[in-house]
Amino acid sequence: MQNEGLLTALESLAEQLQIPVTYATLETEELPGRGGLCVIHGERRIIIERTLTTREKARLLAIGLAQFDLEDVFLLPAVREAIERAKSAQPGLLRE
């Protein structure tokens, strides 16, 4: 699956899980972040730096979604693979 297709599929999964995804300008000298899962006013959301490549956006979105229990959710094989890669790359992720 191409990067654009993977990103779209991951965004659809986030929508299905009712996790808003926002693309914003995040990186400053004081805050060199690229994005990830956060909680704002009790709502879980994923915020990603808008200037990143499509591939990097998909990777960060997969890392954020990897923190949820997706065992009973149908996932396209490429989406499941991206999330599994994210889990193995981030061994300290908490599971819900």
Phi, psi and omega in degrees: 000137178290159182304319181296317179294320179295315179299316179298318179294320178293321177297321178296320178297315179300318179296317178300323180275000181060044176246107180297141175244127181235137174253123185216166174277113185249323191286122173226174177297324182281331184227090184276033184286159179245345176125178179153189180283136176213171177238122179236119182052041177079001181253127176284137177207161177244124179244131185229139177302125186290338185273359180289161175291161178301320179299315181291323176299315180298319180297314180293323178293319177297320178298316179296316182288336180294347181276000181250155177283110183246014185301322183263013181254131176290128178231140172299147181307320181294325179290313178301318180297317180297320180290321177295320176298319179297319179296317182288334178280340182236070188298343182269009182299139176277146177252143176273000000 
